[in-house]
Amino acid sequence: MLLTVTEAARLLQVPEKTVLRWIRKDHLPACKINEEYRMNRVDLLEWATEKRIKLSPDIFAEPEPPDGSLPTLSQVLKAGGTFYNIEGKTREEVLKNIVSLLKFPPQVERDYILQVLLAREALGTTAIGDGIAIPHVRNPILLHVDTPMVTLCFLKHPIDFKAIDDKPVDTLFLLISPTVKIHLHLLSKLAYALRDSRFKTVLQRQGPPTEILAAVKLIESELAGGAALR
């Protein structure tokens, strides 16, 4: 969930007017949503660390699964869903259409998510080659969601994402996680799965969701002596 100025002030242990001054004059990362400033928790942490500003320990508080377990890639792919024939002829159009499809709770600001995704693309491509991209922000997207998601999207028109192999992108994965730990966990599992030729073959012919999930589950079952990918 994005932080308000009031919440940021509590974490930074300063008055709200100081937070506003830092936003305007000291480049504290923030975005205006409905005329109110909102901040990402991880951006706030990085900025304060760079400025050597003491933070409340609450900045590190993150919800964790009650049993300490981490989700499998197949679970989050099922939760995020698979979408086909996404319209758009530019990166901005494609990302806007994808964000509109994501299974977010009502309180999530979709415009903000789009803005940070576009900002990340401006820093450097998220395309990893072979027509695949994993749009994400510099830091994990931290939202008030009960279930992490990986949303798979196949584009109607391949888009130039400035990939290192110069191949246009037609397949995108977007990760949404409630914590940094889960985000990094899922990113590593997705990267592993994308090295498997069986999974990539299904993606290249844009197979149905059941076939995509079956390929991932097979990869999971073969790891660590048959243990699921965790």
C-alpha positions in Angstrom: 0.0 0.0 0.0 1.3 3.5 -0.8 2.1 5.8 2.1 0.4 9.1 2.8 2.3 12.1 3.9 1.0 11.5 7.5 2.2 7.9 7.5 5.6 8.9 6.0 6.0 11.6 8.6 5.4 9.0 11.4 8.0 6.6 9.9 10.5 9.4 9.4 9.7 10.8 12.8 9.3 14.4 11.6 6.4 16.8 11.1 4.3 16.5 8.0 5.5 19.9 6.8 9.1 18.6 6.8 8.0 15.7 4.6 6.4 18.1 2.2 9.5 20.2 2.1 11.7 17.2 1.4 9.4 16.2 -1.5 9.6 19.6 -3.0 13.2 20.4 -2.4 15.2 17.3 -1.6 13.8 14.8 -4.1 12.0 12.5 -1.7 10.3 10.1 -4.2 6.6 10.8 -4.3 3.7 10.9 -6.8 0.5 13.0 -6.7 -2.7 10.9 -6.8 -5.9 13.0 -6.6 -3.9 16.0 -5.5 -2.3 14.1 -2.6 1.3 12.9 -2.3 1.8 9.1 -2.0 5.1 7.3 -1.5 6.4 3.8 -1.9 7.7 2.2 1.3 10.9 0.9 -0.3 11.6 4.2 -2.1 11.2 5.9 1.3 13.6 3.5 2.9 16.3 4.0 0.2 16.0 7.8 0.3 16.2 8.0 4.1 19.2 5.6 4.1 21.0 7.7 1.5 20.3 10.9 3.5 21.2 9.2 6.8 17.8 10.0 8.3 16.8 7.8 11.2 13.6 5.8 10.6 11.1 4.2 12.8 11.5 0.4 13.0 7.9 0.2 11.6 9.3 0.8 8.2 10.5 -2.8 8.1 7.2 -4.3 9.1 5.9 -6.5 6.4 3.1 -9.1 6.4 4.4 -12.6 6.2 2.5 -15.9 5.6 1.2 -17.2 8.9 3.0 -20.5 8.4 6.2 -18.9 7.0 5.7 -20.7 3.7 6.3 -19.1 0.3 4.0 -19.5 -2.7 4.9 -21.6 -5.7 5.2 -20.1 -9.2 2.2 -22.2 -10.4 0.1 -20.8 -7.6 0.8 -17.2 -8.4 0.4 -17.7 -12.1 -3.0 -19.1 -11.5 -3.9 -16.2 -9.2 -2.7 -13.6 -11.6 -4.3 -15.1 -14.7 -3.3 -15.4 -18.4 -4.5 -12.9 -21.0 -4.3 -13.1 -24.8 -4.3 -10.5 -27.7 -3.5 -7.5 -25.5 -3.9 -4.5 -27.7 -1.3 -1.7 -28.0 1.3 -0.5 -30.5 3.7 1.1 -28.0 5.1 0.1 -24.6 2.9 2.7 -22.9 -0.3 1.5 -24.6 0.4 -2.1 -23.8 1.3 -1.5 -20.1 -1.8 0.7 -19.7 -4.0 -2.1 -21.0 -2.3 -4.7 -18.9 -2.6 -2.7 -15.7 -6.4 -2.3 -16.4 -6.7 -6.1 -16.4 -4.8 -6.8 -13.1 -6.8 -8.3 -10.3 -6.2 -5.5 -7.8 -8.3 -4.6 -4.7 -10.3 -1.4 -5.1 -7.9 0.7 -3.0 -4.9 0.2 -5.4 -4.1 3.3 -7.5 -3.7 1.9 -11.1 -2.5 5.2 -12.5 0.4 5.2 -10.0 1.3 1.6 -10.9 1.4 2.5 -14.6 3.6 5.6 -13.9 6.2 3.6 -12.0 6.3 0.9 -14.6 6.9 3.5 -17.4 9.5 5.2 -15.3 11.3 1.9 -14.9 11.2 1.3 -18.7 12.7 4.8 -19.2 15.7 3.7 -17.1 16.4 0.6 -19.2 14.5 -2.2 -20.9 12.9 -5.0 -18.9 13.0 -7.3 -21.9 15.2 -10.4 -21.3 15.3 -11.7 -24.9 13.5 -14.2 -27.0 10.4 -12.0 -27.1 9.9 -11.9 -23.3 9.8 -9.0 -20.9 9.2 -8.8 -17.1 8.0 -5.2 -16.5 8.8 -4.1 -13.0 9.9 -1.1 -11.0 13.3 -0.5 -9.6 12.0 -1.8 -6.3 9.3 -4.4 -5.7 5.7 -3.2 -5.9 4.5 -3.3 -2.4 0.7 -3.3 -2.2 -2.0 -4.3 0.3 -2.9 -7.6 -1.4 -3.6 -10.9 0.2 -2.3 -13.0 -2.6 0.9 -12.4 -4.7 0.3 -12.6 -8.4 2.2 -13.2 -11.6 0.1 -12.1 -14.6 1.0 -13.5 -18.0 0.1 -11.5 -21.1 0.4 -12.3 -24.8 0.4 -9.2 -27.0 -1.6 -8.9 -30.2 1.2 -7.0 -31.8 4.9 -7.6 -30.9 6.4 -4.4 -29.4 9.9 -3.0 -29.6 11.1 -3.1 -26.0 14.7 -2.3 -26.9 15.8 -5.9 -26.1 19.4 -6.8 -26.2 18.7 -9.3 -28.9 16.6 -6.8 -30.9 13.7 -9.2 -30.9 10.2 -7.5 -30.4 8.4 -8.6 -27.3 5.1 -10.5 -27.5 5.1 -12.1 -24.0 5.1 -10.2 -20.7 5.0 -11.3 -17.0 4.1 -8.8 -14.3 4.8 -9.5 -10.7 2.7 -8.2 -7.8 3.8 -9.1 -4.3 2.9 -8.0 -0.7 6.5 -8.2 0.5 10.1 -7.8 -0.8 10.9 -11.4 0.3 8.1 -12.8 -1.8 8.8 -10.6 -4.7 12.5 -11.7 -4.9 11.4 -15.3 -4.4 9.0 -15.2 -7.3 11.4 -13.4 -9.6 14.0 -16.0 -9.0 11.6 -18.9 -9.7 10.3 -17.2 -12.9 13.8 -16.7 -14.1 14.6 -20.4 -13.5 11.4 -21.6 -15.3 12.2 -19.4 -18.3 15.5 -21.3 -18.8 13.5 -24.5 -19.3 12.9 -25.2 -23.0 9.5 -26.9 -22.3 8.1 -23.8 -20.6 9.4 -21.5 -23.3 8.0 -23.7 -26.1 4.5 -23.5 -24.6 4.9 -19.7 -24.3 6.1 -19.3 -27.9 2.9 -20.9 -29.2 0.8 -19.1 -26.6 -0.7 -22.3 -25.2 -3.8 -22.4 -23.0 -3.6 -21.6 -19.3 -4.0 -25.3 -18.3 -1.0 -26.2 -20.5 1.1 -23.4 -19.2 0.4 -24.3 -15.6 1.1 -28.0 -16.3 4.5 -27.1 -17.7 5.4 -25.0 -14.6 4.2 -27.7 -12.2 6.3 -30.3 -14.0 9.4 -28.1 -13.6 8.5 -27.6 -9.9 8.1 -31.4 -9.3 11.5 -32.2 -10.8 13.4 -29.9 -8.6 15.1 -30.9 -5.4 14.2 -34.6 -5.7 10.6 -34.0 -6.6 10.0 -31.2 -4.1 7.9 -28.2 -5.3 9.6 -25.0 -6.4 9.8 -22.9 -3.3 
